[in-house]
Amino acid sequence: MGASSMIVLILAALTFSIFALLIAKIVTKSTTNAQKNEPIECGIPTQGKTWVQLNVGYYLFALIFLVFDVEIVFLYPWAVVAKAVGWLALVEIVIFFFILFAGFLYAHKKGALRWI
């Protein structure tokens, strides 16, 4: 598989995506009314101000969770080949965990893990 295969794959993905969006635009009937534009929460009409600014700490906490959650994706392939690679695999995973721990310490120092 060379570069030409990758180009064909990217072109096929773009073509399929654009084609699906065009079909959806043609087939669906677009209507607008005041009720459609109202913000609702779980089917219940809102009371009071609907545009409330959320604290950025929630987003930081979620992003840090994703970073540490995605590490599991990298642990699985390492676990599969660890025995075949030998001591080098152990050294690499120790370095990987050191980098993750440094990121954890940095986030903790900046207060990103402090729940509000």
C-alpha positions as CSV (number, residue, x, y, z in Angstrom):
1,M,0.0,0.0,0.0
2,G,1.6,3.2,-1.1
3,A,0.7,6.8,-1.2
4,S,-1.7,6.2,-4.1
5,S,-3.8,3.9,-1.9
6,M,-4.0,6.6,0.8
7,I,-5.1,9.2,-1.7
8,V,-7.8,7.0,-3.1
9,L,-9.0,6.3,0.4
10,I,-9.2,10.0,1.3
11,L,-11.0,10.8,-2.0
12,A,-13.5,8.0,-1.4
13,A,-14.2,9.3,2.1
14,L,-14.7,12.8,0.9
15,T,-16.9,11.8,-2.0
16,F,-19.0,9.6,0.3
17,S,-19.4,12.3,2.9
18,I,-20.3,15.0,0.4
19,F,-22.7,12.7,-1.4
20,A,-24.4,11.8,1.9
21,L,-24.8,15.4,2.9
22,L,-26.2,16.4,-0.5
23,I,-28.8,13.5,-0.4
24,A,-29.8,14.5,3.1
25,K,-30.2,18.2,2.0
26,I,-32.3,17.1,-1.0
27,V,-34.5,14.6,0.8
28,T,-35.3,16.4,4.0
29,K,-37.9,19.2,4.3
30,S,-36.5,22.2,6.1
31,T,-39.1,24.1,8.2
32,T,-38.5,26.8,10.8
33,N,-40.8,28.0,13.5
34,A,-40.5,29.7,16.9
35,Q,-41.0,26.5,18.8
36,K,-38.1,24.8,17.0
37,N,-35.8,27.6,18.0
38,E,-36.5,27.4,21.7
39,P,-33.9,26.0,24.0
40,I,-35.1,23.0,25.9
41,E,-33.6,20.7,28.5
42,C,-34.7,17.1,28.4
43,G,-38.1,18.1,26.8
44,I,-38.9,20.6,29.6
45,P,-39.1,24.3,28.6
46,T,-36.5,26.3,30.3
47,Q,-37.2,29.0,32.9
48,G,-35.2,32.1,33.3
49,K,-32.0,32.8,31.4
50,T,-31.0,30.0,29.0
51,W,-27.5,31.2,28.2
52,V,-25.6,30.5,31.3
53,Q,-21.8,30.6,31.2
54,L,-20.2,27.4,32.5
55,N,-17.0,27.3,34.4
56,V,-14.0,26.3,32.3
57,G,-12.9,24.0,35.0
58,Y,-15.4,21.4,33.9
59,Y,-13.9,21.3,30.4
60,L,-10.4,21.1,31.8
61,F,-11.4,18.2,34.0
62,A,-13.0,16.4,31.0
63,L,-10.0,16.9,28.8
64,I,-7.6,15.6,31.4
65,F,-9.9,12.6,31.9
66,L,-9.7,11.9,28.1
67,V,-5.9,12.2,28.1
68,F,-5.6,9.6,30.8
69,D,-8.3,7.5,29.4
70,V,-6.7,7.3,26.0
71,E,-3.5,6.0,27.5
72,I,-5.3,2.6,27.8
73,V,-5.4,2.5,24.0
74,F,-1.7,2.7,23.9
75,L,-1.2,0.1,26.7
76,Y,-3.0,-2.7,24.8
77,P,-0.6,-2.9,21.9
78,W,2.3,-2.6,24.3
79,A,0.9,-5.5,26.3
80,V,0.6,-7.7,23.2
81,V,4.2,-7.3,22.1
82,A,5.9,-6.8,25.5
83,K,7.1,-10.3,25.9
84,A,8.5,-10.4,22.3
85,V,10.3,-7.1,22.6
86,G,11.8,-7.8,26.1
87,W,13.5,-5.3,28.3
88,L,13.1,-2.5,25.8
89,A,9.3,-2.7,26.2
90,L,9.6,-2.2,29.9
91,V,11.9,0.8,29.5
92,E,9.5,2.3,27.0
93,I,6.5,1.9,29.2
94,V,8.3,3.4,32.2
95,I,9.2,6.4,30.1
96,F,5.5,6.6,28.9
97,F,4.2,6.5,32.5
98,F,6.8,9.1,33.5
99,I,5.5,11.5,30.8
100,L,1.9,10.8,31.9
101,F,2.8,11.4,35.6
102,A,4.6,14.6,34.6
103,G,1.4,15.8,32.9
104,F,-0.6,14.8,35.9
105,L,1.7,16.8,38.2
106,Y,1.5,19.8,35.8
107,A,-2.3,19.7,35.8
108,H,-2.4,19.3,39.5
109,K,-0.1,22.3,40.0
110,K,-2.2,24.5,37.7
111,G,-5.3,23.5,39.6
112,A,-7.1,21.8,36.7
113,L,-8.0,18.8,38.9
114,R,-9.6,20.9,41.6
115,W,-13.3,20.2,41.5
116,I,-15.5,23.3,41.8
